[in-house]
Amino acid sequence: MKISSLITNPDDLLALTPEELAGYLLEYLHLLTPSESSLFNRYNFGISDIVSDYPIEMARLCQQALMEAWSILERECILVPKAGDYNNWYVFSRRGEALKTRTDFATFTFSNIFPKTSIHPELISKTYPLFLRGDYETAIFQAFKSIEVAVKKAAPELDQKLYGVDLMRKAFNPDNGPLTDMKEPMAEREALMHLLAGSIGRFKNPTSHRHVPITSASETVEILMFASHLLRVVSDRIPHLQYAPQ
């Protein structure tokens, strides 16, 4: 079986990052027949003819790229040395047996970069499933909506018809906002109001009214971490309410 059964064009193979190519390699290895099991030897795999369908001038480059992908699968404990063997034979780990396709591998990779241990607990349930599906815009919208809901619950004396930027400017008004810490210097109070209002205006409102193409998992994580920090700021302002997000 040739790798061209999954990636027809060698230029496409070389354009993939090692992590992306690792997903294809994982799928390829799961498709091997018992007679092709010799490819589970690292040495055999490195000299195999699985790229022989490609032009000879491209085959060597593609084989090296596939070795990079093999290393990714090792690093992620998907391919592991065969127990009791010292001749470069490998097997699928339990994780590797569970991950069978490039889509499975992509989902696994995304789950690894999601900051479960440091993000606000309220945001995990609201954003993690969306993040795994690649629905980044909705995940970001839900994160900043959670901030809005927290502010409304923390300041029930405000007009409940207030939303978005207007709500943040009222709640954190540097002169009389119910969530403003009057012990802070005026400049810091003003800065926090602008920070909350600006973040809602930037990250929540656009996704409410138009399509915002966010395709980067790492960029999404950065934005979600920012939302997490803001939600902690809101939570810290209302300990007496024992705020429990819903």
C-alpha positions as CSV (number, residue, x, y, z in Angstrom):
1,M,0.0,0.0,0.0
2,K,1.3,3.4,-1.0
3,I,0.9,6.7,0.9
4,S,-0.4,8.1,-2.3
5,S,-3.7,6.3,-1.5
6,L,-4.2,9.0,1.0
7,I,-2.2,11.9,-0.4
8,T,-2.1,11.8,-4.2
9,N,0.2,14.7,-4.8
10,P,3.7,14.8,-3.3
11,D,3.6,18.6,-3.2
12,D,0.6,18.3,-1.0
13,L,2.4,15.9,1.3
14,L,5.4,18.2,1.7
15,A,3.1,21.2,2.3
16,L,1.7,19.5,5.5
17,T,3.3,20.3,8.8
18,P,4.8,17.3,10.7
19,E,1.7,17.3,13.0
20,E,-0.7,17.3,10.1
21,L,1.2,14.6,8.3
22,A,1.2,12.5,11.5
23,G,-2.6,12.3,11.2
24,Y,-2.3,10.9,7.7
25,L,0.4,8.5,8.8
26,L,-1.7,7.3,11.7
27,E,-4.6,6.6,9.3
28,Y,-2.2,4.9,6.9
29,L,-0.8,2.6,9.5
30,H,-4.2,1.5,10.6
31,L,-5.1,0.6,7.0
32,L,-2.1,-1.8,6.6
33,T,-2.8,-5.4,6.0
34,P,-1.1,-8.2,8.1
35,S,1.3,-8.8,5.3
36,E,2.4,-5.2,5.4
37,S,3.1,-5.3,9.2
38,S,6.9,-5.1,8.5
39,L,6.3,-1.3,8.2
40,F,5.9,-1.2,12.0
41,N,9.7,-1.5,12.2
42,R,11.2,2.0,12.3
43,Y,14.2,1.0,10.1
44,N,12.0,-0.8,7.6
45,F,9.6,2.1,7.4
46,G,12.5,4.5,6.7
47,I,13.7,2.5,3.7
48,S,10.3,1.4,2.5
49,D,8.9,2.0,-1.0
50,I,5.6,3.5,0.2
51,V,6.5,6.7,-1.7
52,S,7.6,5.0,-4.9
53,D,4.5,6.2,-6.7
54,Y,5.9,9.7,-6.5
55,P,8.5,11.1,-8.9
56,I,12.0,10.0,-7.9
57,E,13.2,13.5,-7.2
58,M,10.3,14.0,-4.7
59,A,10.2,10.5,-3.1
60,R,13.3,11.1,-0.9
61,L,11.9,14.3,0.4
62,C,8.5,12.7,1.1
63,Q,10.1,9.8,2.9
64,Q,12.0,12.1,5.2
65,A,8.8,14.1,5.9
66,L,7.1,10.8,6.8
67,M,9.9,10.0,9.3
68,E,9.2,13.4,10.9
69,A,5.6,12.4,11.2
70,W,6.6,9.0,12.7
71,S,8.5,10.9,15.4
72,I,5.4,12.9,16.2
73,L,3.5,9.7,16.7
74,E,6.2,8.4,19.0
75,R,6.2,11.7,21.0
76,E,2.5,11.5,21.5
77,C,2.7,7.9,22.8
78,I,0.7,6.6,19.8
79,L,3.5,4.4,18.5
80,V,5.5,2.7,21.2
81,P,8.4,0.1,21.2
82,K,7.2,-3.4,21.2
83,A,7.7,-4.9,24.7
84,G,10.6,-7.3,25.0
85,D,12.0,-6.3,21.5
86,Y,15.2,-4.4,20.8
87,N,15.1,-4.4,17.0
88,N,13.0,-1.2,16.3
89,W,9.7,-3.0,16.2
90,Y,6.7,-0.8,17.2
91,V,3.1,-1.3,18.0
92,F,0.1,1.0,18.6
93,S,-0.3,2.0,22.2
94,R,-3.7,1.9,23.8
95,R,-4.1,5.5,22.7
96,G,-3.0,4.6,19.2
97,E,-5.6,1.9,19.0
98,A,-8.3,4.4,19.9
99,L,-7.2,7.0,17.4
100,K,-7.7,5.6,13.9
101,T,-8.1,8.6,11.5
102,R,-6.5,11.9,10.8
103,T,-9.7,13.5,12.2
104,D,-9.2,11.5,15.4
105,F,-5.6,12.7,15.6
106,A,-6.6,16.4,15.0
107,T,-9.2,16.2,17.8
108,F,-6.6,14.7,20.1
109,T,-4.1,17.4,19.2
110,F,-6.6,20.2,19.8
111,S,-7.6,18.7,23.2
112,N,-3.9,18.8,24.2
113,I,-3.6,22.6,23.7
114,F,-6.8,23.5,25.4
115,P,-5.8,25.0,28.8
116,K,-8.1,23.0,31.1
117,T,-6.0,23.4,34.2
118,S,-5.8,27.2,34.0
119,I,-9.0,28.4,32.3
120,H,-11.9,29.6,34.4
121,P,-14.1,26.5,35.2
122,E,-17.2,28.3,33.9
123,L,-15.6,28.5,30.4
124,I,-14.6,24.8,30.1
125,S,-18.1,23.4,29.8
126,K,-19.2,26.3,27.5
127,T,-16.2,26.3,25.2
128,Y,-14.4,23.0,25.2
129,P,-16.8,20.9,23.1
130,L,-17.0,23.8,20.6
131,F,-13.2,24.1,20.5
132,L,-12.8,20.3,19.8
133,R,-15.3,20.6,16.9
134,G,-13.3,23.5,15.5
135,D,-16.2,26.0,16.0
136,Y,-13.8,28.7,17.3
137,E,-16.1,31.7,16.7
138,T,-18.9,30.2,18.7
139,A,-16.5,29.2,21.5
140,I,-15.2,32.8,21.7
141,F,-18.8,34.2,21.6
142,Q,-19.8,31.9,24.5
143,A,-16.8,32.9,26.5
144,F,-17.6,36.6,26.4
145,K,-21.3,36.0,26.8
146,S,-20.4,34.2,30.1
147,I,-18.6,37.5,31.2
148,E,-21.8,39.4,30.3
149,V,-24.0,37.0,32.3
150,A,-21.6,37.2,35.3
151,V,-21.7,41.0,35.3
152,K,-25.5,41.1,35.1
153,K,-25.8,38.7,38.0
154,A,-23.2,40.6,40.0
155,A,-24.9,43.9,39.5
156,P,-28.7,43.2,39.6
157,E,-29.3,46.9,40.5
158,L,-28.4,47.9,36.9
159,D,-31.0,48.0,34.2
160,Q,-31.4,44.4,33.1
161,K,-32.0,45.6,29.5
162,L,-28.4,46.7,29.4
163,Y,-26.1,44.5,27.3
164,G,-22.6,44.5,25.8
165,V,-20.5,47.6,25.9
166,D,-23.1,49.7,27.7
167,L,-23.4,47.1,30.5
168,M,-19.7,47.1,31.0
169,R,-19.4,50.9,31.1
170,K,-22.2,51.1,33.7
171,A,-21.0,48.2,35.9
172,F,-17.4,49.4,35.9
173,N,-18.0,53.1,35.8
174,P,-14.9,54.6,37.5
175,D,-17.1,57.0,39.5
176,N,-20.1,55.0,40.6
177,G,-20.0,51.5,39.0
178,P,-21.3,48.8,41.4
179,L,-18.4,46.5,40.4
180,T,-15.8,49.3,40.7
181,D,-13.2,49.1,43.4
182,M,-13.0,52.7,44.7
183,K,-9.8,52.0,46.5
184,E,-8.0,51.7,43.1
185,P,-6.5,54.9,41.5
186,M,-8.8,56.6,39.1
187,A,-6.6,55.8,36.1
188,E,-6.8,52.0,36.9
189,R,-10.6,52.2,37.4
190,E,-10.9,53.9,34.0
191,A,-8.6,51.4,32.4
192,L,-10.5,48.4,33.7
193,M,-13.8,49.9,32.4
194,H,-12.3,50.4,28.9
195,L,-10.8,46.9,29.0
196,L,-14.1,45.2,29.8
197,A,-16.1,47.3,27.4
198,G,-13.5,47.0,24.6
199,S,-13.2,43.3,24.9
200,I,-16.9,42.8,24.7
201,G,-17.1,45.1,21.7
202,R,-14.2,43.3,20.0
203,F,-14.9,39.7,20.7
204,K,-18.6,39.3,21.5
205,N,-20.5,41.8,19.3
206,P,-18.8,41.0,16.0
207,T,-19.7,37.3,16.3
208,S,-23.3,38.3,17.2
209,H,-23.8,40.3,14.0
210,R,-21.5,39.0,11.3
211,H,-19.3,36.0,10.4
212,V,-15.8,36.4,11.8
213,P,-13.5,33.7,10.3
214,I,-11.3,32.5,13.1
215,T,-9.5,29.3,12.0
216,S,-6.5,29.1,14.3
217,A,-6.7,26.9,17.4
218,S,-3.8,28.7,19.0
219,E,-5.4,32.1,18.5
220,T,-8.6,30.9,19.9
221,V,-6.8,29.6,23.0
222,E,-5.2,33.1,23.5
223,I,-8.6,34.8,23.3
224,L,-10.2,32.2,25.6
225,M,-7.4,32.8,28.2
226,F,-8.0,36.5,28.0
227,A,-11.8,35.9,28.5
228,S,-10.9,33.7,31.5
229,H,-8.9,36.4,33.1
230,L,-11.7,38.9,32.7
231,L,-14.2,36.5,34.2
232,R,-11.9,36.0,37.2
233,V,-11.8,39.8,37.6
234,V,-15.6,39.9,37.7
235,S,-15.7,37.0,40.1
236,D,-13.2,38.6,42.4
237,R,-15.3,41.7,42.7
238,I,-18.3,39.8,44.1
239,P,-17.1,37.3,46.7
240,H,-19.9,38.3,49.0
241,L,-22.4,37.0,46.4
242,Q,-20.6,33.6,46.2
243,Y,-21.0,33.8,42.4
244,A,-21.7,30.5,40.9
245,P,-22.0,30.8,37.1
246,Q,-24.9,29.0,35.4
